[in-house]
Amino acid sequence: MKTSRKLLSALVVAAATILSSCTKTVYIEPQPLPLPTLPTYPKIKEVELMCLSVDTYEKLVEGKFLREKAISECRAVIESTH
């Protein structure tokens, strides 16, 4: 029993010594994210929109607004890394 306690104590001391002396601070420098290119939307002529109801047209306009808002928010996050 005495030998096993001595052995256990020696192992604990050895492990503590090894683990405490092997730590090292590592600093990782963040790299700026590249800005993606903006999409090119297809042009839609007025004649092509005439068959749409007012509700559908408003949904198209709202969708474009929401996309552009999301894109600008993403760009702001990316630009904050520069």
C-alpha positions as CSV (number, residue, x, y, z in Angstrom):
1,M,0.0,0.0,0.0
2,K,2.9,2.4,0.9
3,T,4.6,1.7,-2.4
4,S,1.4,2.4,-4.4
5,R,0.9,5.7,-2.6
6,K,4.5,6.7,-3.3
7,L,4.2,5.7,-6.9
8,L,0.8,7.6,-7.3
9,S,2.3,10.7,-5.7
10,A,5.3,10.5,-8.0
11,L,3.1,10.1,-11.0
12,V,0.9,13.1,-10.0
13,V,4.0,15.3,-9.4
14,A,5.5,14.2,-12.8
15,A,2.2,14.8,-14.6
16,A,1.7,18.2,-13.1
17,T,5.3,19.2,-13.9
18,I,5.0,18.0,-17.5
19,L,1.6,19.6,-18.1
20,S,2.5,23.0,-16.5
21,S,5.7,23.4,-18.4
22,C,4.4,22.5,-21.9
23,T,1.9,25.3,-22.2
24,K,2.6,28.1,-24.7
25,T,0.6,31.1,-25.8
26,V,-0.3,31.0,-29.5
27,Y,-1.6,34.2,-31.2
28,I,-3.4,33.8,-34.5
29,E,-3.7,37.0,-36.5
30,P,-7.1,37.3,-38.2
31,Q,-7.0,37.9,-41.9
32,P,-9.4,40.3,-43.6
33,L,-12.2,38.6,-45.5
34,P,-12.5,39.3,-49.2
35,L,-15.6,41.1,-50.4
36,P,-17.6,39.1,-52.9
37,T,-18.6,40.7,-56.1
38,L,-22.1,42.1,-56.3
39,P,-24.6,40.1,-58.4
40,T,-25.8,41.5,-61.7
41,Y,-29.6,41.3,-61.8
42,P,-31.3,40.7,-65.1
43,K,-33.1,43.7,-66.6
44,I,-36.9,43.4,-66.8
45,K,-38.8,45.6,-69.2
46,E,-41.9,47.4,-68.2
47,V,-43.9,45.4,-70.8
48,E,-42.9,42.1,-69.0
49,L,-44.3,43.4,-65.7
50,M,-47.7,44.5,-67.1
51,C,-49.1,41.0,-66.7
52,L,-48.4,41.0,-62.9
53,S,-50.9,42.0,-60.3
54,V,-50.1,44.9,-58.1
55,D,-49.6,42.5,-55.1
56,T,-47.1,40.4,-57.1
57,Y,-45.2,43.5,-58.3
58,E,-45.0,44.8,-54.7
59,K,-43.6,41.4,-53.6
60,L,-40.9,41.7,-56.3
61,V,-39.9,45.1,-55.1
62,E,-39.9,44.1,-51.5
63,G,-37.8,41.0,-52.3
64,K,-35.3,43.2,-54.1
65,F,-35.2,45.6,-51.2
66,L,-34.7,42.8,-48.6
67,R,-31.9,41.2,-50.7
68,E,-30.1,44.6,-51.0
69,K,-30.5,45.2,-47.3
70,A,-29.0,41.7,-46.5
71,I,-26.1,42.2,-48.9
72,S,-25.3,45.6,-47.3
73,E,-25.4,44.1,-43.8
74,C,-23.1,41.3,-44.9
75,R,-20.7,43.8,-46.5
76,A,-20.6,45.8,-43.3
77,V,-19.6,42.7,-41.3
78,I,-16.9,41.8,-43.8
79,E,-15.6,45.3,-44.0
80,S,-15.3,45.4,-40.2
81,T,-12.6,42.8,-40.4
82,H,-10.4,45.0,-42.6
